[in-house]
Amino acid sequence: MERKSKEIQAVKEQSLARTTVSPFAWLDDMDRWFDNFRRSFEERLWGGPLARWTDSDLRVREPLVDVIDKGSEFVVRAELPGVAKEDVDLTVTPDGIEIRAETNRSRDEKEKNYEYRERTYQALQRVLSFPEEVKADLAATLNDGVLEVRVPKKEPTPEPKPVKVPVE
């Protein structure tokens, strides 16, 4: 019995010796968490799939888009915040659609005690392919920063219906 307790004590001491780390080791974990957060934040705002550099070194953002198959048509919804109807350029081909928007605004105020200038530039572009051939006639609306484009299919298909699958 005494021998077993000594063996258990020795194992505990070995495991404690192996797991004892610096009291500041948690700072390494914090650094890693902040690096991951910073990296994901930068990718979301300035890199990755949402934005890319163009030849002119100006930032072009890819707007978030939904493509919905309604059977006889495709409905494309794109988020274009701060874009006016006049700044949107749509191109439809039998294979897909290209959405472009560019805004360049400036505001100047000059008073007796101060001078205020603000300039904003925004470029958005997204190219989408449709799984079926479409007609070139379309209807587009822009409301509250959401562009909705209805593109009729060349040959309508029945609207896909969800299927309930039992889980075992």
C-alpha positions as CSV (number, residue, x, y, z in Angstrom):
1,M,0.0,0.0,0.0
2,E,2.8,2.3,0.9
3,R,4.6,1.5,-2.4
4,K,1.5,2.4,-4.4
5,S,1.1,5.8,-2.7
6,K,4.8,6.6,-3.3
7,E,4.3,5.7,-7.0
8,I,1.2,7.9,-7.2
9,Q,3.1,10.7,-5.5
10,A,6.0,10.4,-8.0
11,V,3.6,10.5,-10.9
12,K,1.9,13.7,-9.5
13,E,5.3,15.4,-9.0
14,Q,6.3,14.5,-12.6
15,S,3.1,15.9,-14.0
16,L,3.3,19.0,-11.9
17,A,6.9,19.6,-13.1
18,R,5.8,19.2,-16.7
19,T,2.7,21.5,-16.5
20,T,4.3,24.3,-14.5
21,V,4.8,27.2,-16.8
22,S,5.7,30.8,-16.4
23,P,3.1,32.9,-14.6
24,F,3.2,35.2,-17.6
25,A,2.4,32.5,-20.2
26,W,-1.2,33.7,-20.4
27,L,0.2,36.9,-22.0
28,D,1.3,34.8,-25.0
29,D,-2.3,33.6,-25.3
30,M,-3.6,37.1,-25.2
31,D,-1.1,38.2,-27.9
32,R,-2.3,35.4,-30.1
33,W,-6.0,36.3,-29.5
34,F,-5.4,39.9,-30.4
35,D,-3.3,39.0,-33.5
36,N,-6.2,36.7,-34.7
37,F,-8.7,39.4,-34.0
38,R,-6.7,42.1,-35.8
39,R,-6.0,39.9,-38.7
40,S,-9.7,38.9,-39.1
41,F,-10.8,42.6,-38.7
42,E,-8.3,43.7,-41.4
43,E,-9.4,41.0,-43.8
44,R,-13.0,41.9,-43.3
45,L,-12.6,45.6,-43.9
46,W,-9.5,45.9,-46.2
47,G,-8.8,42.5,-47.7
48,G,-10.0,39.1,-48.4
49,P,-13.1,38.4,-50.4
50,L,-14.7,41.7,-49.8
51,A,-12.2,44.0,-51.4
52,R,-9.3,43.9,-53.8
53,W,-6.8,46.4,-55.4
54,T,-7.2,47.6,-58.9
55,D,-4.6,48.9,-61.4
56,S,-5.3,52.5,-60.2
57,D,-4.5,51.5,-56.6
58,L,-8.0,52.6,-55.5
59,R,-10.0,50.2,-53.4
60,V,-12.9,48.4,-55.1
61,R,-15.3,46.6,-52.8
62,E,-17.4,43.6,-53.8
63,P,-20.9,44.2,-52.4
64,L,-22.7,41.5,-50.6
65,V,-25.1,39.8,-53.0
66,D,-28.0,37.3,-52.8
67,V,-29.1,35.4,-55.9
68,I,-32.6,33.8,-55.7
69,D,-34.0,31.4,-58.2
70,K,-37.8,32.1,-58.6
71,G,-38.4,29.6,-61.4
72,S,-39.1,32.0,-64.2
73,E,-36.5,34.5,-63.2
74,F,-33.4,35.2,-61.0
75,V,-33.7,37.9,-58.4
76,V,-30.3,39.5,-57.5
77,R,-30.1,41.7,-54.4
78,A,-27.0,43.7,-53.8
79,E,-26.1,45.9,-50.9
80,L,-24.9,49.3,-52.2
81,P,-25.0,51.7,-49.2
82,G,-24.6,55.4,-50.0
83,V,-25.0,54.9,-53.8
84,A,-27.4,56.9,-55.8
85,K,-29.4,55.5,-58.8
86,E,-27.4,57.6,-61.2
87,D,-24.1,56.0,-60.0
88,V,-25.2,52.4,-60.7
89,D,-24.1,50.7,-64.0
90,L,-25.7,47.3,-64.8
91,T,-24.6,45.0,-67.6
92,V,-26.5,41.8,-68.4
93,T,-25.4,39.1,-70.7
94,P,-27.0,35.7,-71.4
95,D,-24.5,34.2,-68.9
96,G,-24.5,36.7,-66.1
97,I,-24.6,40.2,-64.7
98,E,-22.1,42.8,-63.8
99,I,-22.9,45.4,-61.2
100,R,-20.7,48.6,-60.9
101,A,-21.1,51.7,-58.8
102,E,-18.9,54.6,-58.1
103,T,-19.5,57.6,-55.9
104,N,-17.3,60.6,-55.5
105,R,-18.7,63.3,-53.2
106,S,-17.2,66.3,-51.6
107,R,-18.5,68.9,-49.1
108,D,-16.9,72.2,-48.3
109,E,-18.0,74.7,-45.7
110,K,-16.2,77.9,-45.0
111,E,-17.2,80.1,-42.1
112,K,-15.5,83.0,-40.3
113,N,-13.8,80.8,-37.7
114,Y,-13.3,77.5,-39.4
115,E,-13.1,75.7,-42.7
116,Y,-14.5,72.2,-43.2
117,R,-13.8,69.8,-46.1
118,E,-14.9,66.2,-46.5
119,R,-14.3,64.0,-49.5
120,T,-15.5,60.4,-50.0
121,Y,-14.9,57.9,-52.7
122,Q,-16.4,54.5,-53.0
123,A,-16.2,52.0,-55.9
124,L,-18.2,48.8,-55.9
125,Q,-18.0,46.0,-58.5
126,R,-19.4,42.4,-58.7
127,V,-19.6,40.0,-61.5
128,L,-22.0,37.0,-61.2
129,S,-22.7,34.0,-63.5
130,F,-26.1,32.5,-63.8
131,P,-26.5,28.7,-63.9
132,E,-29.0,29.0,-66.7
133,E,-29.3,31.3,-69.8
134,V,-31.2,34.5,-69.2
135,K,-32.8,37.2,-71.3
136,A,-31.2,40.7,-71.5
137,D,-34.4,42.6,-70.5
138,L,-34.5,43.3,-66.7
139,A,-36.1,45.4,-64.1
140,A,-34.0,47.1,-61.4
141,T,-34.9,49.1,-58.4
142,L,-32.7,50.8,-55.7
143,N,-34.3,51.3,-52.3
144,D,-32.5,52.1,-49.0
145,G,-29.1,51.0,-50.4
146,V,-30.4,47.6,-51.7
147,L,-30.4,47.1,-55.4
148,E,-32.9,44.5,-56.6
149,V,-32.6,43.2,-60.2
150,R,-35.1,40.8,-61.8
151,V,-33.6,38.9,-64.7
152,P,-36.0,36.6,-66.6
153,K,-34.8,33.1,-67.6
154,K,-34.7,32.2,-71.3
155,E,-36.6,28.9,-70.5
156,P,-38.5,29.0,-67.2
157,T,-38.0,26.0,-64.8
158,P,-40.2,25.1,-61.9
159,E,-39.3,26.8,-58.7
160,P,-37.1,24.5,-56.5
161,K,-39.0,23.3,-53.4
162,P,-37.4,22.3,-50.1
163,V,-37.3,18.6,-49.2
164,K,-37.8,17.5,-45.6
165,V,-35.1,14.9,-44.7
166,P,-35.6,12.8,-41.6
167,V,-32.6,12.5,-39.3
168,E,-31.9,9.1,-37.7
